Amino acid sequence: MESKYLEGGEHLPARRPPDFILFLTVLVLLSVGVIMVFSSTLWFATLPPFNDTFFFVRRQLIWAFIGLVAMVVLMNYDYWRLKKWAGLLLICGLFLLAVVLIPGVGVSRLGAQRWLNLGPVSFQPAEFVKLCLVIFTSYGLSRRLHLIQNFWVGALPFLLLAGLASGLVLLQPDLGTAVTIAGIVFVMVFAAGARIGQLLLVGLLGLGAVGLAIWQEPYRLRRFLAFLDPEKDPQGAGWHILNSLMSLGSGGLFGTGLGQGHSKYLWVPERHTDFIFAIIGEELGFIGASFVILLFILFIWRGLKIAITSPDSFGTLLATGIVAGIAIQAIINIGVVTSTLPITGITLPFISFGGSSLVFTLAGVGVLLNISRYSIHK
């Protein structure tokens, strides 16, 4: 039987109901997502090969249901039991990341080989790896807290592990997810107490690696140059940014109304995935877009509170990693849509269309809610 004692031998507090505010925030974000997936695909779904107005929203509802089941199960699965699965989960995740790169095995879409087919559905291993890496890093760092300020044995092994996972994801290619994975582990190592100066140096090296990845791929370089001056190539590399900004701006304060936006018909690309926030801005206006951002801020606040009040270091680092992953992904997505960051393909958590991302994000929330059941209120 798993021990219910903390590192110092102190008994865990009694289990309480999960954090209701966090739970409600996630349900509201998920509801907004389902509604906006339906609205953004109203016209697109009627075209071949879909020929079904409800094609996308039906699938999103199915994935949302599976994700909610995973969330409820993990909400009731004591988080410290994940320690015994940490190594196996990570090995499986890295193995799948390698398998997806094999020609003829991994499924290629729009020039990226990121998916594995599992019968009638596809699976994105990178989304699974993010959660596995958080669990493994939390367990490893919690055992090495006394060594964390010794960079070579305390922090470097986990940063190298993040580099390995990010490198495999970058080969797909998927720069946005690779940056997210590296960012998650970076935040966790910082939260564990690593030296700031050493982390700043690692951060500079990481930025250099991102710059090199952009420079080596012509399409990434075009996107980056378009980010600096999108009007220089309005029909090419600047198309995404300019149409995203026009969609956001046309919504005004209150929006054109749900389902009444026009940019989703021909102008905004990836309207139901990477650029769904632009459709939110157009149809729900500045108020609706701000409401979504406030929901993410509320999520981050409650998640960090759970991390701070966790009864043990494993729970603290686990909660930190889960919150960091969702926060970084939301920041990158909204930054891209608002032309605050260069374009990279990454979805908006809870809201964008997508099965693997939604299921594993909700699974992570389930772990976070379980940690909240043992939190020490302050």
DAWOWO-V789550 format. One record per residue. PSI is psi in whole degrees, -180 to 180 (none if undefined). OMEGA is omega in whole degrees, 0 to 359 (999 if undefined). D_LAST is the distance of its C-alpha to the last C-alpha in whole Angstrom. Layout:
BEGIN
psi=PSI omega=OMEGA d_last=D_LAST
psi=PSI omega=OMEGA d_last=D_LAST
END
This chain:
BEGIN
psi=139 omega=180 d_last=30
psi=143 omega=179 d_last=27
psi=142 omega=175 d_last=25
psi=34 omega=180 d_last=21
psi=150 omega=178 d_last=20
psi=178 omega=183 d_last=18
psi=-36 omega=183 d_last=20
psi=6 omega=179 d_last=20
psi=-3 omega=180 d_last=21
psi=141 omega=183 d_last=18
psi=143 omega=178 d_last=18
psi=148 omega=176 d_last=16
psi=163 omega=180 d_last=13
psi=147 omega=180 d_last=15
psi=136 omega=179 d_last=16
psi=175 omega=174 d_last=15
psi=151 omega=180 d_last=16
psi=166 omega=180 d_last=16
psi=111 omega=186 d_last=14
psi=-38 omega=182 d_last=16
psi=-44 omega=178 d_last=16
psi=-45 omega=180 d_last=17
psi=-46 omega=181 d_last=20
psi=-39 omega=179 d_last=21
psi=-43 omega=180 d_last=21
psi=-41 omega=179 d_last=23
psi=-38 omega=179 d_last=25
psi=-45 omega=177 d_last=26
psi=-42 omega=180 d_last=27
psi=-40 omega=179 d_last=29
psi=-44 omega=176 d_last=31
psi=-41 omega=180 d_last=32
psi=-47 omega=180 d_last=33
psi=-44 omega=180 d_last=35
psi=-44 omega=183 d_last=37
psi=-30 omega=174 d_last=37
psi=-42 omega=178 d_last=39
psi=-48 omega=182 d_last=41
psi=-43 omega=184 d_last=42
psi=-16 omega=182 d_last=43
psi=10 omega=183 d_last=45
psi=-46 omega=181 d_last=47
psi=-45 omega=184 d_last=50
psi=-38 omega=184 d_last=49
psi=-18 omega=180 d_last=49
psi=-10 omega=181 d_last=53
psi=157 omega=173 d_last=54
psi=146 omega=6 d_last=56
psi=8 omega=186 d_last=55
psi=-56 omega=177 d_last=52
psi=37 omega=183 d_last=54
psi=114 omega=182 d_last=51
psi=-33 omega=185 d_last=49
psi=11 omega=185 d_last=46
psi=-53 omega=186 d_last=47
psi=-44 omega=183 d_last=43
psi=-32 omega=177 d_last=41
psi=-44 omega=179 d_last=42
psi=-38 omega=178 d_last=41
psi=-39 omega=178 d_last=38
psi=-38 omega=178 d_last=37
psi=-47 omega=179 d_last=38
psi=-36 omega=178 d_last=36
psi=-41 omega=179 d_last=33
psi=-45 omega=178 d_last=34
psi=-43 omega=179 d_last=34
psi=-40 omega=179 d_last=31
psi=-38 omega=176 d_last=29
psi=-46 omega=178 d_last=30
psi=-39 omega=180 d_last=29
psi=-45 omega=181 d_last=26
psi=-41 omega=179 d_last=26
psi=-50 omega=182 d_last=27
psi=-25 omega=175 d_last=24
psi=-25 omega=180 d_last=22
psi=6 omega=178 d_last=23
psi=112 omega=186 d_last=24
psi=124 omega=191 d_last=21
psi=-32 omega=182 d_last=21
psi=-17 omega=176 d_last=21
psi=-17 omega=179 d_last=25
psi=-19 omega=181 d_last=26
psi=-41 omega=184 d_last=26
psi=-16 omega=180 d_last=30
psi=-6 omega=189 d_last=31
psi=-52 omega=183 d_last=29
psi=-46 omega=181 d_last=33
psi=-43 omega=180 d_last=35
psi=-43 omega=181 d_last=33
psi=-42 omega=179 d_last=34
psi=-44 omega=178 d_last=37
psi=-42 omega=181 d_last=38
psi=-47 omega=179 d_last=36
psi=-37 omega=177 d_last=38
psi=-44 omega=179 d_last=41
psi=-35 omega=176 d_last=41
psi=-36 omega=178 d_last=41
psi=-40 omega=182 d_last=44
psi=-38 omega=184 d_last=46
psi=-19 omega=180 d_last=45
psi=-10 omega=182 d_last=47
psi=123 omega=178 d_last=50
psi=133 omega=180 d_last=53
psi=-15 omega=178 d_last=54
psi=-55 omega=176 d_last=51
psi=144 omega=181 d_last=48
psi=129 omega=182 d_last=48
psi=132 omega=176 d_last=49
psi=132 omega=178 d_last=48
psi=38 omega=176 d_last=49
psi=5 omega=180 d_last=50
psi=138 omega=180 d_last=47
psi=87 omega=189 d_last=46
psi=-4 omega=190 d_last=43
psi=153 omega=170 d_last=43
psi=137 omega=178 d_last=45
psi=130 omega=175 d_last=46
psi=79 omega=183 d_last=45
psi=-124 omega=184 d_last=48
psi=-7 omega=183 d_last=48
psi=160 omega=176 d_last=44
psi=156 omega=187 d_last=43
psi=134 omega=181 d_last=40
psi=103 omega=184 d_last=39
psi=-29 omega=182 d_last=38
psi=-34 omega=179 d_last=36
psi=-37 omega=177 d_last=33
psi=-41 omega=182 d_last=33
psi=-38 omega=181 d_last=33
psi=-46 omega=180 d_last=30
psi=-41 omega=179 d_last=28
psi=-42 omega=181 d_last=30
psi=-37 omega=178 d_last=29
psi=-45 omega=181 d_last=25
psi=-48 omega=182 d_last=25
psi=-45 omega=181 d_last=28
psi=-39 omega=177 d_last=26
psi=-45 omega=181 d_last=23
psi=-47 omega=181 d_last=24
psi=-46 omega=180 d_last=27
psi=-36 omega=180 d_last=24
psi=-26 omega=178 d_last=22
psi=-14 omega=184 d_last=25
psi=22 omega=182 d_last=26
psi=-33 omega=180 d_last=23
psi=-11 omega=180 d_last=25
psi=2 omega=192 d_last=28
psi=-30 omega=181 d_last=26
psi=-6 omega=169 d_last=28
psi=98 omega=190 d_last=31
psi=-41 omega=188 d_last=32
psi=-32 omega=182 d_last=35
psi=-19 omega=183 d_last=33
psi=-47 omega=186 d_last=29
psi=-40 omega=187 d_last=29
psi=-43 omega=181 d_last=33
psi=-38 omega=182 d_last=33
psi=-34 omega=176 d_last=31
psi=-37 omega=177 d_last=32
psi=-39 omega=177 d_last=35
psi=-43 omega=176 d_last=34
psi=-38 omega=178 d_last=33
psi=-39 omega=178 d_last=36
psi=-50 omega=180 d_last=38
psi=-43 omega=179 d_last=36
psi=-39 omega=179 d_last=37
psi=-42 omega=178 d_last=40
psi=-39 omega=179 d_last=41
psi=-37 omega=180 d_last=40
psi=-28 omega=179 d_last=41
psi=-13 omega=185 d_last=45
psi=-39 omega=356 d_last=44
psi=150 omega=179 d_last=44
psi=84 omega=184 d_last=40
psi=-39 omega=182 d_last=39
psi=-47 omega=179 d_last=36
psi=-37 omega=178 d_last=35
psi=-44 omega=178 d_last=36
psi=-40 omega=179 d_last=34
psi=-46 omega=180 d_last=31
psi=-48 omega=179 d_last=31
psi=-40 omega=180 d_last=31
psi=-38 omega=180 d_last=28
psi=-51 omega=182 d_last=26
psi=-37 omega=177 d_last=27
psi=-46 omega=179 d_last=27
psi=-40 omega=181 d_last=23
psi=-41 omega=178 d_last=22
psi=-39 omega=175 d_last=24
psi=-46 omega=180 d_last=23
psi=-28 omega=180 d_last=19
psi=-15 omega=175 d_last=20
psi=20 omega=179 d_last=21
psi=158 omega=182 d_last=25
psi=134 omega=183 d_last=27
psi=-44 omega=182 d_last=27
psi=-41 omega=180 d_last=31
psi=-39 omega=179 d_last=32
psi=-35 omega=177 d_last=30
psi=-41 omega=177 d_last=31
psi=-43 omega=177 d_last=35
psi=-42 omega=179 d_last=34
psi=-41 omega=178 d_last=33
psi=-40 omega=176 d_last=36
psi=-38 omega=178 d_last=38
psi=-43 omega=177 d_last=36
psi=-38 omega=176 d_last=37
psi=-40 omega=179 d_last=41
psi=-40 omega=177 d_last=41
psi=-44 omega=178 d_last=40
psi=-40 omega=178 d_last=43
psi=-40 omega=179 d_last=45
psi=-37 omega=178 d_last=44
psi=-43 omega=183 d_last=45
psi=-34 omega=185 d_last=48
psi=-23 omega=181 d_last=49
psi=117 omega=183 d_last=49
psi=-40 omega=183 d_last=52
psi=-34 omega=176 d_last=50
psi=-41 omega=180 d_last=46
psi=-40 omega=177 d_last=48
psi=-42 omega=179 d_last=50
psi=-41 omega=181 d_last=46
psi=-44 omega=178 d_last=45
psi=-36 omega=177 d_last=48
psi=-34 omega=176 d_last=48
psi=-39 omega=180 d_last=44
psi=-34 omega=181 d_last=46
psi=78 omega=185 d_last=49
psi=-27 omega=183 d_last=49
psi=-12 omega=179 d_last=52
psi=-28 omega=180 d_last=54
psi=68 omega=187 d_last=54
psi=-26 omega=180 d_last=53
psi=-4 omega=181 d_last=55
psi=-110 omega=185 d_last=53
psi=-25 omega=181 d_last=50
psi=-3 omega=185 d_last=49
psi=-49 omega=182 d_last=49
psi=-50 omega=186 d_last=46
psi=-48 omega=184 d_last=44
psi=-43 omega=180 d_last=47
psi=-32 omega=175 d_last=47
psi=-45 omega=180 d_last=43
psi=-39 omega=178 d_last=43
psi=-38 omega=178 d_last=45
psi=-46 omega=178 d_last=44
psi=-47 omega=184 d_last=40
psi=-32 omega=183 d_last=42
psi=-14 omega=181 d_last=45
psi=-22 omega=181 d_last=42
psi=-148 omega=183 d_last=41
psi=-44 omega=187 d_last=39
psi=-8 omega=178 d_last=39
psi=167 omega=179 d_last=41
psi=-12 omega=182 d_last=44
psi=146 omega=182 d_last=42
psi=124 omega=180 d_last=41
psi=-4 omega=186 d_last=44
psi=0 omega=181 d_last=46
psi=152 omega=182 d_last=46
psi=-23 omega=186 d_last=49
psi=-21 omega=181 d_last=47
psi=-14 omega=183 d_last=46
psi=-51 omega=185 d_last=50
psi=-17 omega=195 d_last=52
psi=-53 omega=185 d_last=49
psi=120 omega=178 d_last=46
psi=158 omega=179 d_last=46
psi=47 omega=187 d_last=43
psi=-25 omega=184 d_last=42
psi=-2 omega=180 d_last=40
psi=-94 omega=187 d_last=39
psi=-31 omega=186 d_last=38
psi=28 omega=180 d_last=39
psi=-26 omega=179 d_last=38
psi=-28 omega=176 d_last=35
psi=-39 omega=178 d_last=39
psi=-38 omega=176 d_last=40
psi=-45 omega=180 d_last=37
psi=-37 omega=180 d_last=37
psi=-48 omega=188 d_last=41
psi=-30 omega=181 d_last=41
psi=-5 omega=175 d_last=37
psi=-173 omega=180 d_last=38
psi=-38 omega=181 d_last=35
psi=-45 omega=180 d_last=33
psi=-43 omega=179 d_last=33
psi=-41 omega=179 d_last=32
psi=-37 omega=179 d_last=30
psi=-42 omega=178 d_last=28
psi=-44 omega=178 d_last=28
psi=-41 omega=179 d_last=26
psi=-35 omega=177 d_last=24
psi=-41 omega=177 d_last=23
psi=-39 omega=177 d_last=23
psi=-41 omega=178 d_last=20
psi=-42 omega=178 d_last=18
psi=-47 omega=181 d_last=18
psi=-42 omega=180 d_last=17
psi=-49 omega=182 d_last=14
psi=-37 omega=179 d_last=13
psi=-42 omega=179 d_last=14
psi=-33 omega=177 d_last=13
psi=-40 omega=177 d_last=9
psi=-42 omega=179 d_last=10
psi=-44 omega=183 d_last=12
psi=-36 omega=184 d_last=9
psi=9 omega=177 d_last=7
psi=145 omega=183 d_last=10
psi=-9 omega=180 d_last=12
psi=165 omega=184 d_last=15
psi=-34 omega=178 d_last=16
psi=-46 omega=178 d_last=19
psi=-39 omega=179 d_last=16
psi=-48 omega=182 d_last=14
psi=-35 omega=179 d_last=18
psi=-47 omega=179 d_last=19
psi=-41 omega=179 d_last=17
psi=-45 omega=181 d_last=18
psi=-42 omega=180 d_last=21
psi=-46 omega=179 d_last=21
psi=-42 omega=180 d_last=20
psi=-42 omega=181 d_last=22
psi=-47 omega=180 d_last=25
psi=-40 omega=181 d_last=24
psi=-47 omega=181 d_last=24
psi=-44 omega=181 d_last=27
psi=-41 omega=179 d_last=29
psi=-42 omega=180 d_last=28
psi=-44 omega=180 d_last=29
psi=-46 omega=182 d_last=32
psi=-50 omega=181 d_last=33
psi=-34 omega=177 d_last=32
psi=-40 omega=178 d_last=34
psi=-47 omega=183 d_last=37
psi=-35 omega=181 d_last=38
psi=7 omega=180 d_last=37
psi=31 omega=173 d_last=39
psi=-25 omega=179 d_last=36
psi=155 omega=177 d_last=37
psi=155 omega=183 d_last=40
psi=130 omega=170 d_last=41
psi=143 omega=186 d_last=40
psi=105 omega=178 d_last=39
psi=139 omega=186 d_last=36
psi=164 omega=177 d_last=34
psi=118 omega=184 d_last=32
psi=140 omega=178 d_last=29
psi=-20 omega=191 d_last=29
psi=-46 omega=182 d_last=32
psi=153 omega=175 d_last=35
psi=137 omega=178 d_last=37
psi=134 omega=185 d_last=37
psi=-56 omega=184 d_last=37
psi=-46 omega=181 d_last=35
psi=-46 omega=183 d_last=33
psi=-45 omega=183 d_last=32
psi=-48 omega=184 d_last=31
psi=-26 omega=173 d_last=30
psi=-45 omega=178 d_last=27
psi=-34 omega=176 d_last=26
psi=-43 omega=177 d_last=26
psi=-39 omega=177 d_last=24
psi=-37 omega=177 d_last=22
psi=-42 omega=176 d_last=22
psi=-43 omega=179 d_last=21
psi=-42 omega=179 d_last=18
psi=-35 omega=177 d_last=17
psi=-40 omega=177 d_last=18
psi=-38 omega=180 d_last=15
psi=-22 omega=180 d_last=13
psi=-16 omega=180 d_last=14
psi=7 omega=185 d_last=13
psi=150 omega=178 d_last=9
psi=110 omega=185 d_last=6
psi=136 omega=179 d_last=4
psi=none omega=999 d_last=0
END
